[in-house]
Amino acid sequence: MHIQVAGLGALPALAAMLYFDRLDAKRPEPRGALRRVAIAGALSVIPVAIIELILAKFTPTSSVYAAAAWSGFVVAGLTEEVAKALCVLLFVYHRPEFDERFDGITYATRAGLGFALVENVFYLLQQDTAQGFLVTFGLRAILAIPLHATSAAMMGHALAIRRFDGRGAGLLGGLFWAILLHGAYDTAIFCVAPAHLEGNDALALGLLAVPLVSVLAGVIAVRRMAKTAHALDDADPRVAMAHVRQAQAAPPL
C-alpha cells in the first residue's frame, strides 16, 4: 500500500483528538502540551514494538488459547497501556498544565491516540488490496481507535482523581482496568481463528462480539468519568485559580 494512501489512517485518530478537545472546551489545554504528549505517544510505538517482540518469545505453547491470552493481555495490553501512562507521567503530569481532574482524561487520550495513529498507518501499509485497505480502515476506525482512547482515559482519570482527591484506584488501579479492557479485546480477536478451525463456530461468533462490547463499555465508562471529572473541577476553587494563574503567565498575543 502506498504511503500516501496509508497515511489516511491518521484521520480517525485526529478526529478522535478533536472530539476530546471539544469535551475540554470549557478549560482547554495549551496546544503545545497536547502536541508534546501526542508526539510522545506516537514515538512510543518504537520501544513498544521492541518490547513486544521480546515478550512474544515467551508465549506459552500449552494451548492456542493460552498463547492468545498472553499476546492480548501481556504483549499488547500491558506493554501499550504502560507506555501511554509513561507518556503522561514523563511529559505533563508534573507540569503546571496538569491542573484539573479532566486533564487526566485529556492527556491520556492524547497519548493513546498518538500511539493509535502510528499503529493504524502501519497496519494499513501492510494491506495489498483496496478491499483489505477499506476493511482494515473501517474496522480500526470504529473499534481500535476508540479502544486506545478509552483504555488510556481510564488510566488517566484514575491517576487524576488520586492526585487531586487522594482517593480512588490511582495509577495502578487505572492501569488494571485499561489492561483488562485492552486485553479482552485483543484476546478475543486472537481466539476467533483457532475456535473456527476447531469447528466451534458458536464460540468464534461469540468472540467476535467481545471487541464491540469492550469498546461500547469503554465509551460508556469514559463518558461517565468525564462527567464526574467536570463536575468536581467546576466545584473546585483550586482549578479556577490555576487557570487564572496560567492566563496571567501566558505571553501576550
Secondary structure, 3 states (H helix, E strand, C coil): CCHHHHHHHHHHHHHHHHHHHHHCCCCCCCHHHHHHHHHHHHHCHHHHHHHHHHHHCCCCCCCHHHHHHHHHHHHHHHHHHHHHHHHHHHHCCCCCCCCCCHHHHHHHHHHHHHHHHHHHHHHHHCCCCHHHHHHHHHHHHHHHHHHHHHHHHHHHHHHHHHHHHCCCCHHHHHHHHHHHHHHHHHHHHHHHHHHHHCCCHHHHHHHHHHHHHHHHHHHHHHHHHHHHHHHHHHCCHHHHHHHHHHHHHCCCC
